[in-house]
Amino acid sequence: HLPLSLLLLPTQTMAALNKEYDFANDGKSVSEQEAVLKALPVRQLKSILDQRLVNHSDCVEKSDLVKKVLSKELNKALARPNSTFGDLTGFFYLCSLSPKYLLVVSHGYGAGAGDLDPIAQQLARGPLKGKDFIIFVPAAPLSLPQGGRGWWPLDVPTLMRRAMNGELEQLMSETPEGLNEATAKLSSSVTAICTEYAIEMKHVVLAGFSQGATVSVDTALSMSPPPGGLVAWTPVAARIGDWKKAIAERKDLRVFHSQGSQDPVVIPLMGQTIDTKAFGEHPKELLETFSFAGGHTIPPEGMEALKTMLAKISEG
């Protein structure tokens, strides 16, 4: 689970973005929608527009705010929770009405889409505002008994016991049960968005944290054609041999990989193995690895690396 306080990002998410106001999907008539909105206080109308990244400084009367919320342009899904593409549902941001690029950000085990949604909000309101980008933050497919979501089941006690018994190398070469299915689901979402918005795969960046980073790596190294960029914040190492073979066939893939030297969840040796055995022969000008003195989190440098990669992908 990613401690958001360490990200120094806005913690407000769109989880409460008023699913009752998601008018494009609720079947209400325009008059019914208008009646709902007129009953809301002005500050809540402004909040809806703020969450959807829409400027309302030109609204003088409450009726102006209502009209803007109902506007056709707004309801083309500039910013929506609970959007489904392929096999996954998550937060969706359309930074312009003519998108050419796609960023997908995948959360870690035990978290949810809302955990990394502040990253999407920061980008959509900042460097990607008005740019030709879509941002999709999917929820992992599995609902966990202890709460949160996961990309595949984790038997933590067994994994720890095997690691302590000297089986770490073997663990890193295995394919966890459920990883193939998780990769297929993430791939389906990427394909669905690219198909709907006519986005080329070379204009796609996959980013993820922890277990979400592992799925992002596996997806980037299995899709054909591959995406243009991969940002892996502290991934769990898996099927290292397959990753090494796959990346050798993807010489144009831009890669960033970070690992905390004090990480108690994904031990540093895993990160080192990914760097040396999986990514070790990748062209140096396309690979950036970053080790930092910290735990299981995304460092500020990891966010900057994502912004840099997005800029490079969009610049061609």
Contacts in CASP RR format, 6 or more apart in sequence:
PFRMAT RR
TARGET T0000
AUTHOR 0000-0000-0000
METHOD contacts of the structure
MODEL  1
HLPLSLLLLPTQTMAALNKEYDFANDGKSVSEQEAVLKALPVRQLKSILD
QRLVNHSDCVEKSDLVKKVLSKELNKALARPNSTFGDLTGFFYLCSLSPK
YLLVVSHGYGAGAGDLDPIAQQLARGPLKGKDFIIFVPAAPLSLPQGGRG
WWPLDVPTLMRRAMNGELEQLMSETPEGLNEATAKLSSSVTAICTEYAIE
MKHVVLAGFSQGATVSVDTALSMSPPPGGLVAWTPVAARIGDWKKAIAER
KDLRVFHSQGSQDPVVIPLMGQTIDTKAFGEHPKELLETFSFAGGHTIPP
EGMEALKTMLAKISEG
1 108 0 8 1.000
1 109 0 8 1.000
1 110 0 8 1.000
1 111 0 8 1.000
1 115 0 8 1.000
2 107 0 8 1.000
2 108 0 8 1.000
2 111 0 8 1.000
2 115 0 8 1.000
2 116 0 8 1.000
2 209 0 8 1.000
2 210 0 8 1.000
2 296 0 8 1.000
2 297 0 8 1.000
2 298 0 8 1.000
3 297 0 8 1.000
4 11 0 8 1.000
4 115 0 8 1.000
4 118 0 8 1.000
5 11 0 8 1.000
6 297 0 8 1.000
6 298 0 8 1.000
7 118 0 8 1.000
7 119 0 8 1.000
7 297 0 8 1.000
7 298 0 8 1.000
7 303 0 8 1.000
8 300 0 8 1.000
9 118 0 8 1.000
9 119 0 8 1.000
9 121 0 8 1.000
9 122 0 8 1.000
9 303 0 8 1.000
10 118 0 8 1.000
10 121 0 8 1.000
10 122 0 8 1.000
11 118 0 8 1.000
12 118 0 8 1.000
12 121 0 8 1.000
13 91 0 8 1.000
13 114 0 8 1.000
13 117 0 8 1.000
13 118 0 8 1.000
13 121 0 8 1.000
14 51 0 8 1.000
14 79 0 8 1.000
14 81 0 8 1.000
14 91 0 8 1.000
14 114 0 8 1.000
14 117 0 8 1.000
14 121 0 8 1.000
15 81 0 8 1.000
15 114 0 8 1.000
15 117 0 8 1.000
17 48 0 8 1.000
17 51 0 8 1.000
17 52 0 8 1.000
17 79 0 8 1.000
17 80 0 8 1.000
17 81 0 8 1.000
18 48 0 8 1.000
18 51 0 8 1.000
19 81 0 8 1.000
19 82 0 8 1.000
20 26 0 8 1.000
20 36 0 8 1.000
21 36 0 8 1.000
21 37 0 8 1.000
21 48 0 8 1.000
21 69 0 8 1.000
22 80 0 8 1.000
22 81 0 8 1.000
22 82 0 8 1.000
23 33 0 8 1.000
23 70 0 8 1.000
23 75 0 8 1.000
24 75 0 8 1.000
24 76 0 8 1.000
24 77 0 8 1.000
24 80 0 8 1.000
25 82 0 8 1.000
28 36 0 8 1.000
30 70 0 8 1.000
33 70 0 8 1.000
34 66 0 8 1.000
34 70 0 8 1.000
37 45 0 8 1.000
37 65 0 8 1.000
37 66 0 8 1.000
37 69 0 8 1.000
37 70 0 8 1.000
38 62 0 8 1.000
38 66 0 8 1.000
42 62 0 8 1.000
42 65 0 8 1.000
45 62 0 8 1.000
45 65 0 8 1.000
45 66 0 8 1.000
45 69 0 8 1.000
46 56 0 8 1.000
46 65 0 8 1.000
48 69 0 8 1.000
49 55 0 8 1.000
49 56 0 8 1.000
49 65 0 8 1.000
49 68 0 8 1.000
49 69 0 8 1.000
49 74 0 8 1.000
50 56 0 8 1.000
51 79 0 8 1.000
52 74 0 8 1.000
52 78 0 8 1.000
52 79 0 8 1.000
53 78 0 8 1.000
53 79 0 8 1.000
53 93 0 8 1.000
53 95 0 8 1.000
53 124 0 8 1.000
53 125 0 8 1.000
53 129 0 8 1.000
54 68 0 8 1.000
54 74 0 8 1.000
54 78 0 8 1.000
56 64 0 8 1.000
56 65 0 8 1.000
56 68 0 8 1.000
58 64 0 8 1.000
59 65 0 8 1.000
59 68 0 8 1.000
68 74 0 8 1.000
73 97 0 8 1.000
76 94 0 8 1.000
76 97 0 8 1.000
77 83 0 8 1.000
77 92 0 8 1.000
77 94 0 8 1.000
78 93 0 8 1.000
78 94 0 8 1.000
79 91 0 8 1.000
79 92 0 8 1.000
79 93 0 8 1.000
79 94 0 8 1.000
79 124 0 8 1.000
80 91 0 8 1.000
80 92 0 8 1.000
81 90 0 8 1.000
81 91 0 8 1.000
81 92 0 8 1.000
82 89 0 8 1.000
82 90 0 8 1.000
83 89 0 8 1.000
83 90 0 8 1.000
83 91 0 8 1.000
83 92 0 8 1.000
83 136 0 8 1.000
84 90 0 8 1.000
85 92 0 8 1.000
85 136 0 8 1.000
85 138 0 8 1.000
85 188 0 8 1.000
85 189 0 8 1.000
85 192 0 8 1.000
85 193 0 8 1.000
85 196 0 8 1.000
86 185 0 8 1.000
86 188 0 8 1.000
86 189 0 8 1.000
86 191 0 8 1.000
86 192 0 8 1.000
87 141 0 8 1.000
87 184 0 8 1.000
87 185 0 8 1.000
87 188 0 8 1.000
87 189 0 8 1.000
88 138 0 8 1.000
88 139 0 8 1.000
88 141 0 8 1.000
88 185 0 8 1.000
88 186 0 8 1.000
88 188 0 8 1.000
88 189 0 8 1.000
89 138 0 8 1.000
89 139 0 8 1.000
90 113 0 8 1.000
90 136 0 8 1.000
90 137 0 8 1.000
90 138 0 8 1.000
90 139 0 8 1.000
91 113 0 8 1.000
91 114 0 8 1.000
91 117 0 8 1.000
91 120 0 8 1.000
91 135 0 8 1.000
91 136 0 8 1.000
91 137 0 8 1.000
92 134 0 8 1.000
92 135 0 8 1.000
92 136 0 8 1.000
92 137 0 8 1.000
93 120 0 8 1.000
93 121 0 8 1.000
93 123 0 8 1.000
93 124 0 8 1.000
93 133 0 8 1.000
93 134 0 8 1.000
93 135 0 8 1.000
93 136 0 8 1.000
94 134 0 8 1.000
95 124 0 8 1.000
95 128 0 8 1.000
95 129 0 8 1.000
95 130 0 8 1.000
95 131 0 8 1.000
95 132 0 8 1.000
95 133 0 8 1.000
95 134 0 8 1.000
95 135 0 8 1.000
96 130 0 8 1.000
96 131 0 8 1.000
96 132 0 8 1.000
96 133 0 8 1.000
98 132 0 8 1.000
99 132 0 8 1.000
99 133 0 8 1.000
99 134 0 8 1.000
99 197 0 8 1.000
99 199 0 8 1.000
100 132 0 8 1.000
100 133 0 8 1.000
100 199 0 8 1.000
100 200 0 8 1.000
100 203 0 8 1.000
100 314 0 8 1.000
101 131 0 8 1.000
101 132 0 8 1.000
101 133 0 8 1.000
101 134 0 8 1.000
101 199 0 8 1.000
101 203 0 8 1.000
101 204 0 8 1.000
101 205 0 8 1.000
101 310 0 8 1.000
101 313 0 8 1.000
101 314 0 8 1.000
102 133 0 8 1.000
102 134 0 8 1.000
102 135 0 8 1.000
102 136 0 8 1.000
102 190 0 8 1.000
102 193 0 8 1.000
102 194 0 8 1.000
102 197 0 8 1.000
102 199 0 8 1.000
102 203 0 8 1.000
102 204 0 8 1.000
102 205 0 8 1.000
103 120 0 8 1.000
103 123 0 8 1.000
103 128 0 8 1.000
103 133 0 8 1.000
103 134 0 8 1.000
103 135 0 8 1.000
103 136 0 8 1.000
103 204 0 8 1.000
103 205 0 8 1.000
103 207 0 8 1.000
103 310 0 8 1.000
104 135 0 8 1.000
104 136 0 8 1.000
104 137 0 8 1.000
104 138 0 8 1.000
104 186 0 8 1.000
104 189 0 8 1.000
104 190 0 8 1.000
104 193 0 8 1.000
104 204 0 8 1.000
104 205 0 8 1.000
104 206 0 8 1.000
104 207 0 8 1.000
104 216 0 8 1.000
105 116 0 8 1.000
105 119 0 8 1.000
105 120 0 8 1.000
105 135 0 8 1.000
105 136 0 8 1.000
105 137 0 8 1.000
105 207 0 8 1.000
105 208 0 8 1.000
106 116 0 8 1.000
106 137 0 8 1.000
106 138 0 8 1.000
106 140 0 8 1.000
106 151 0 8 1.000
106 186 0 8 1.000
106 206 0 8 1.000
106 207 0 8 1.000
106 208 0 8 1.000
106 209 0 8 1.000
106 212 0 8 1.000
106 213 0 8 1.000
106 215 0 8 1.000
106 216 0 8 1.000
107 113 0 8 1.000
107 114 0 8 1.000
107 115 0 8 1.000
107 116 0 8 1.000
107 137 0 8 1.000
107 139 0 8 1.000
107 140 0 8 1.000
107 149 0 8 1.000
107 208 0 8 1.000
107 209 0 8 1.000
107 210 0 8 1.000
107 212 0 8 1.000
108 115 0 8 1.000
108 140 0 8 1.000
108 150 0 8 1.000
108 151 0 8 1.000
108 208 0 8 1.000
108 209 0 8 1.000
108 210 0 8 1.000
108 211 0 8 1.000
108 212 0 8 1.000
108 213 0 8 1.000
109 140 0 8 1.000
109 144 0 8 1.000
109 150 0 8 1.000
109 151 0 8 1.000
109 154 0 8 1.000
109 210 0 8 1.000
109 211 0 8 1.000
109 212 0 8 1.000
110 144 0 8 1.000
110 146 0 8 1.000
110 147 0 8 1.000
110 148 0 8 1.000
110 149 0 8 1.000
110 150 0 8 1.000
111 148 0 8 1.000
111 149 0 8 1.000
112 139 0 8 1.000
112 140 0 8 1.000
112 148 0 8 1.000
112 149 0 8 1.000
113 137 0 8 1.000
113 138 0 8 1.000
113 139 0 8 1.000
113 149 0 8 1.000
114 137 0 8 1.000
116 137 0 8 1.000
116 208 0 8 1.000
116 209 0 8 1.000
117 137 0 8 1.000
119 137 0 8 1.000
119 303 0 8 1.000
119 306 0 8 1.000
120 135 0 8 1.000
120 137 0 8 1.000
123 133 0 8 1.000
123 135 0 8 1.000
123 307 0 8 1.000
123 310 0 8 1.000
124 135 0 8 1.000
127 307 0 8 1.000
127 310 0 8 1.000
127 311 0 8 1.000
128 135 0 8 1.000
128 310 0 8 1.000
131 314 0 8 1.000
132 314 0 8 1.000
133 310 0 8 1.000
133 314 0 8 1.000
134 193 0 8 1.000
134 197 0 8 1.000
134 199 0 8 1.000
136 189 0 8 1.000
136 193 0 8 1.000
138 186 0 8 1.000
138 189 0 8 1.000
139 149 0 8 1.000
140 149 0 8 1.000
140 150 0 8 1.000
140 151 0 8 1.000
140 182 0 8 1.000
140 211 0 8 1.000
140 212 0 8 1.000
140 215 0 8 1.000
141 149 0 8 1.000
141 150 0 8 1.000
141 151 0 8 1.000
141 181 0 8 1.000
141 182 0 8 1.000
141 185 0 8 1.000
142 149 0 8 1.000
142 150 0 8 1.000
142 151 0 8 1.000
142 152 0 8 1.000
142 153 0 8 1.000
143 149 0 8 1.000
144 150 0 8 1.000
150 211 0 8 1.000
151 178 0 8 1.000
151 179 0 8 1.000
151 182 0 8 1.000
151 211 0 8 1.000
151 212 0 8 1.000
151 214 0 8 1.000
151 215 0 8 1.000
152 176 0 8 1.000
152 177 0 8 1.000
152 178 0 8 1.000
152 179 0 8 1.000
152 181 0 8 1.000
152 182 0 8 1.000
152 211 0 8 1.000
153 177 0 8 1.000
153 178 0 8 1.000
154 176 0 8 1.000
154 211 0 8 1.000
159 171 0 8 1.000
162 168 0 8 1.000
162 170 0 8 1.000
162 171 0 8 1.000
163 171 0 8 1.000
163 267 0 8 1.000
168 267 0 8 1.000
168 269 0 8 1.000
168 270 0 8 1.000
171 237 0 8 1.000
172 237 0 8 1.000
172 238 0 8 1.000
172 240 0 8 1.000
172 270 0 8 1.000
172 273 0 8 1.000
173 239 0 8 1.000
173 240 0 8 1.000
173 241 0 8 1.000
174 238 0 8 1.000
174 239 0 8 1.000
175 238 0 8 1.000
175 239 0 8 1.000
175 242 0 8 1.000
176 238 0 8 1.000
179 214 0 8 1.000
179 215 0 8 1.000
179 218 0 8 1.000
179 238 0 8 1.000
179 239 0 8 1.000
182 215 0 8 1.000
182 218 0 8 1.000
183 215 0 8 1.000
183 218 0 8 1.000
183 219 0 8 1.000
183 222 0 8 1.000
186 206 0 8 1.000
186 215 0 8 1.000
186 216 0 8 1.000
186 219 0 8 1.000
187 219 0 8 1.000
187 222 0 8 1.000
187 223 0 8 1.000
190 201 0 8 1.000
190 204 0 8 1.000
190 206 0 8 1.000
190 219 0 8 1.000
190 223 0 8 1.000
190 227 0 8 1.000
191 223 0 8 1.000
193 199 0 8 1.000
194 200 0 8 1.000
194 201 0 8 1.000
194 204 0 8 1.000
201 223 0 8 1.000
201 225 0 8 1.000
201 226 0 8 1.000
201 227 0 8 1.000
201 228 0 8 1.000
202 225 0 8 1.000
202 227 0 8 1.000
202 228 0 8 1.000
202 252 0 8 1.000
202 313 0 8 1.000
203 228 0 8 1.000
203 313 0 8 1.000
203 314 0 8 1.000
204 227 0 8 1.000
204 228 0 8 1.000
204 229 0 8 1.000
205 227 0 8 1.000
205 228 0 8 1.000
205 229 0 8 1.000
205 230 0 8 1.000
205 231 0 8 1.000
205 306 0 8 1.000
205 309 0 8 1.000
205 310 0 8 1.000
205 313 0 8 1.000
206 216 0 8 1.000
206 219 0 8 1.000
206 220 0 8 1.000
206 227 0 8 1.000
206 229 0 8 1.000
206 230 0 8 1.000
206 231 0 8 1.000
207 213 0 8 1.000
207 216 0 8 1.000
207 230 0 8 1.000
207 231 0 8 1.000
207 232 0 8 1.000
207 233 0 8 1.000
207 306 0 8 1.000
208 215 0 8 1.000
208 216 0 8 1.000
208 231 0 8 1.000
208 232 0 8 1.000
208 233 0 8 1.000
208 235 0 8 1.000
209 233 0 8 1.000
209 234 0 8 1.000
209 298 0 8 1.000
210 233 0 8 1.000
210 234 0 8 1.000
210 235 0 8 1.000
210 236 0 8 1.000
210 265 0 8 1.000
210 266 0 8 1.000
210 296 0 8 1.000
211 236 0 8 1.000
212 235 0 8 1.000
213 232 0 8 1.000
213 233 0 8 1.000
213 234 0 8 1.000
213 235 0 8 1.000
213 236 0 8 1.000
214 232 0 8 1.000
214 235 0 8 1.000
214 236 0 8 1.000
214 237 0 8 1.000
214 238 0 8 1.000
216 230 0 8 1.000
216 231 0 8 1.000
216 232 0 8 1.000
216 235 0 8 1.000
217 230 0 8 1.000
217 232 0 8 1.000
217 235 0 8 1.000
217 243 0 8 1.000
218 238 0 8 1.000
218 239 0 8 1.000
218 243 0 8 1.000
219 227 0 8 1.000
220 226 0 8 1.000
220 227 0 8 1.000
220 229 0 8 1.000
220 230 0 8 1.000
220 250 0 8 1.000
220 253 0 8 1.000
221 242 0 8 1.000
221 243 0 8 1.000
221 246 0 8 1.000
221 247 0 8 1.000
221 250 0 8 1.000
222 246 0 8 1.000
226 250 0 8 1.000
226 252 0 8 1.000
226 253 0 8 1.000
227 253 0 8 1.000
228 252 0 8 1.000
228 253 0 8 1.000
228 254 0 8 1.000
228 313 0 8 1.000
229 253 0 8 1.000
229 254 0 8 1.000
229 255 0 8 1.000
229 309 0 8 1.000
229 313 0 8 1.000
230 253 0 8 1.000
230 254 0 8 1.000
230 255 0 8 1.000
230 256 0 8 1.000
231 256 0 8 1.000
231 302 0 8 1.000
231 305 0 8 1.000
231 306 0 8 1.000
231 309 0 8 1.000
232 255 0 8 1.000
232 256 0 8 1.000
232 257 0 8 1.000
232 258 0 8 1.000
232 274 0 8 1.000
233 258 0 8 1.000
233 298 0 8 1.000
233 302 0 8 1.000
234 258 0 8 1.000
234 259 0 8 1.000
234 260 0 8 1.000
234 263 0 8 1.000
234 265 0 8 1.000
234 266 0 8 1.000
234 271 0 8 1.000
234 296 0 8 1.000
234 297 0 8 1.000
234 298 0 8 1.000
235 257 0 8 1.000
235 266 0 8 1.000
235 270 0 8 1.000
235 271 0 8 1.000
235 274 0 8 1.000
236 266 0 8 1.000
236 270 0 8 1.000
237 266 0 8 1.000
237 270 0 8 1.000
237 271 0 8 1.000
237 273 0 8 1.000
237 274 0 8 1.000
237 278 0 8 1.000
240 273 0 8 1.000
240 274 0 8 1.000
240 277 0 8 1.000
240 278 0 8 1.000
241 277 0 8 1.000
241 278 0 8 1.000
243 274 0 8 1.000
243 278 0 8 1.000
243 279 0 8 1.000
244 277 0 8 1.000
244 278 0 8 1.000
244 280 0 8 1.000
244 281 0 8 1.000
247 253 0 8 1.000
247 255 0 8 1.000
247 278 0 8 1.000
247 279 0 8 1.000
247 281 0 8 1.000
247 282 0 8 1.000
248 281 0 8 1.000
251 282 0 8 1.000
251 283 0 8 1.000
251 286 0 8 1.000
252 286 0 8 1.000
253 282 0 8 1.000
253 286 0 8 1.000
254 286 0 8 1.000
254 309 0 8 1.000
254 312 0 8 1.000
254 313 0 8 1.000
255 279 0 8 1.000
255 282 0 8 1.000
255 286 0 8 1.000
255 287 0 8 1.000
255 288 0 8 1.000
256 288 0 8 1.000
256 289 0 8 1.000
256 290 0 8 1.000
256 302 0 8 1.000
256 305 0 8 1.000
256 306 0 8 1.000
256 309 0 8 1.000
257 271 0 8 1.000
257 274 0 8 1.000
257 275 0 8 1.000
257 279 0 8 1.000
257 287 0 8 1.000
257 288 0 8 1.000
257 289 0 8 1.000
257 290 0 8 1.000
258 289 0 8 1.000
258 290 0 8 1.000
258 291 0 8 1.000
258 292 0 8 1.000
258 298 0 8 1.000
258 299 0 8 1.000
258 301 0 8 1.000
258 302 0 8 1.000
258 305 0 8 1.000
259 266 0 8 1.000
259 268 0 8 1.000
259 270 0 8 1.000
259 271 0 8 1.000
259 272 0 8 1.000
259 274 0 8 1.000
259 275 0 8 1.000
259 289 0 8 1.000
259 290 0 8 1.000
259 291 0 8 1.000
259 292 0 8 1.000
260 268 0 8 1.000
260 291 0 8 1.000
260 292 0 8 1.000
260 293 0 8 1.000
260 294 0 8 1.000
260 295 0 8 1.000
260 296 0 8 1.000
260 297 0 8 1.000
260 299 0 8 1.000
261 268 0 8 1.000
261 291 0 8 1.000
261 292 0 8 1.000
261 293 0 8 1.000
261 294 0 8 1.000
261 295 0 8 1.000
262 293 0 8 1.000
262 294 0 8 1.000
262 295 0 8 1.000
263 294 0 8 1.000
263 295 0 8 1.000
263 296 0 8 1.000
264 295 0 8 1.000
264 296 0 8 1.000
265 295 0 8 1.000
265 296 0 8 1.000
266 296 0 8 1.000
268 291 0 8 1.000
275 289 0 8 1.000
279 287 0 8 1.000
279 289 0 8 1.000
280 287 0 8 1.000
288 305 0 8 1.000
290 299 0 8 1.000
290 301 0 8 1.000
290 302 0 8 1.000
290 305 0 8 1.000
292 299 0 8 1.000
292 301 0 8 1.000
END
